[in-house]
Amino acid sequence: MYRDEGSYSNGIPVTEPGGQTPEVARQAATPSGPLVRMCLEGLSPLLAQRAEVLGVLDDLIACGDRATAEAGQRQHRSLLALEPAVTMIGQVKAGKTSLVNAMVGEPGLLPADVNPWTSVVTSLHIGPQASTASYAARFTFFDPEDWDRLTHKGGRVGELAGRSGAEEEAEKVRAQIDAMREKTRRRLGRKFELLLGTSHTYGTLTQDLVERYVCLGDDFLDEESAAGAETQGRFADITKAADLRLPRNDWPMGLCLRDTPGVNDTFMMREQITIGAIRDSRLCVVVLSAHQALSSVDMALIRLIANVQSREVIIFVNRIDELADPARQIEEIRDSIRANLKAHQGPHEAQIIFGSAQWATLALQGDFSILDGESSDVLLSYAEHVIGKLDRDFEPLELIWWLSGVPALYAAIWNRVLEGAGRERIQSVARSAMNLAVGIKAAAASDPQQAMAAHAGKIDVDAMVRELDGAEARVLSELDTALTGALSAADSRLDRAHHSFLDRATAALIQHLDLYGELAPWKYDPTGLRLLLRSGYQVFVRQARGAGKAAGEQAASEIAGIYACAIGRPPGDFQVQPPTLPTFAPPVLLGQTIALDLGGSWWRRWWSRRRGYKAFAPEFHQMIEAETRPIVQGLKETHCAAAAEQLRQTLREYFADQRMVFAGLGRSEDTASRGGAPSETSPEQIEKAVVRLSRFAA
């Protein structure tokens, strides 16, 4: 039977047997080694911008009222809490997990082997904020719905087999499911399904602990041993996600690395999980092996990254230590990768970095014994080729670390963060800070001791709030009208693309039958559908962002007008900034495997079970429509509708923040009317703060 493995919950505290509430100790922060600290140098530009914005925020907090201080502190925390997420995907045996371990300076932390063991999305949260979490490790199990889909329908493969009538494939899937369920029952006991939808949390993090949840270990011989063993892979079958905290106080900001399970499992469940991980991150690192850099075998991988912008994809070619002559072969491999990506509409302009996780591990451990004679020759030869191009001197281990490609990978990541998530967070905080400055300026203008000539009467803050409520209603109404139109147009556009593809594919099948008859196998490339759907989504994104931008500018203009009317000054005196719009997730689900992507024996068997022209076309149309409809529906709901709601929520939060600023004006006036201390903030100080912030708010 199942034995408690620590505190676990459904998002709420749960007491352990005996009524004791589990104490989850915070994990102590440990310093990074000097090699990992080398990789933080690329953060300098971002940190300089962050420091300047934080400095202005501190000045505004010091000179504002309590409401201003609270709002400023909230923005201060928001900027420091920035934790960009990077999703790591890759080929089987490309050394992706070993690379992740090297990147965090912890060889062996996540289980890595020549076999594809990784079975869950493992998120490593690194940095100073990690020490403030209430847990060091949290392992989340599949929801009952996910498990039911896998164990009763066979995941995506089972659904596909059912639609296509591939009884042989369906029977294989059922047999594998039965074996997996029996294995899981032996591991965890008959009542293991009670764990579904829950999670386990721990106050400490060890390699053995991780292996219990993210490795596919050996089967147990009997139920009794399963109940008591502390062994590898015990919970792996039902674990969906792992969140691990690595506190590093010498890191100036946080980073989340997501190690994904890949795209090639039997039931295509991993593919669905990986799609979700890519969608939730701004950056994607694709890890390839230098021996099989990229080929038609990797079409599932190419399909996924084809829907991510080139600037948000970094390709890391691992295992160059296994090449005979890296200096000569690297350019050949680079050209081959770009050619394959271009041929299959992938991100062929993505940055490509070459390296070796083994060299990185060697440098971290300082252990040269892992190199045999041939490996040493390759390393020395490559070092001689590169060393003349370096602009700095290195100690031997530092040079090996540099040759491993990990510093170059970090530099690329920090560059993307500076241009993407980092810039957007700094812009958002700078705009909010500028609006706080406008509120302080308005409070100063309402101070009878400073601006009696400019404004003789008391500000009616209640009237300002009523005006703000009216402005919010108008702006959100107009935004909703625009978004409703964009969503309706997107629905029609996506449906047209879908129906057109189905008609063309069916017509192509009929033409093939007319020309070649029933005996010649046939296949149809679904790339056209993906391109049409991606184009339709991009049109919606442009329309939605246009509507969001117009709504934000209208909101800022109306708020400036409210200030001007209340204080008796021109609207131009109040430089209210619009909100920073959210970034929408890439439509990665377009890359999920469908029946048309499968070839070989699968389609030959489908083909052989049909007799007569009339049987081919309608059954084909019905199967492909059922296969592709969830993609179209997911694009509408998971992406288009979700993006529209993100925009609405951004505007609602923007007005809520401004309402707090207005409330602060009322408190400032009350203080002044009671003879409290006048504001010591001069207009020149406010203008100086606005000028400093405007560089980042654009």
Secondary structure, DSSP 8 states (H G I E B T S, - for coil): -----SEEESSS----TTS--------------HHHHHTTGGGHHHHHHHHHHHHHHHHHHHHS-HHHHHHHHHHHHHHHT---EEEEEE-TTS-HHHHHHHHTT-TTSS---SS----SEEEEEEEGGGGGSS-SEEEEE--HHHHHHHHHH-HHHHHHHHHHT-HHHHHHHHHHHHHHHHHHHHHH-TTGGGGTT-EEEESS--HHHHHHHHS-----SSHHHHHH---TTTTGGGEEEEEEEEE-TTSSS-EEEEE---S--TTSHHHHHHHHHHHT-SEEEEEEEGGG-S-GGGHHHHHHHTTS-GGGEEEEEE-GGGSS-HHHHHHHHHHHHHHHHHHTT--TTSEEEE--HHHHHHHHHT-GGG--HHHHHHHHHHHHHHHTT-SS---HHHHHHHHTTHHHHHHHHHHHHHHTHHHHHHHHHHHHHHHHHHHHHHHHHT-HHHHTTT--S---HHHHHHHHHHHHHHHHHHHHHHHHHHHHHHHHHHHHHHHHHHHHHHHHHHHHHHHH-SSS-----THHHHHHHHHHHHHHHHHHHHHHHHHHHHHHHHHHHHHHHHHTS-GGG--------------GGGGS--GGG--THHHHHHHHT--SHHHHHHHHHHHHHHHHHHHHHHIIIIIIIHHHHHHHHHHHHHHHHHHHHHHHHHHHHHHHHTT-------HHHHHHHHHHHHHHH-
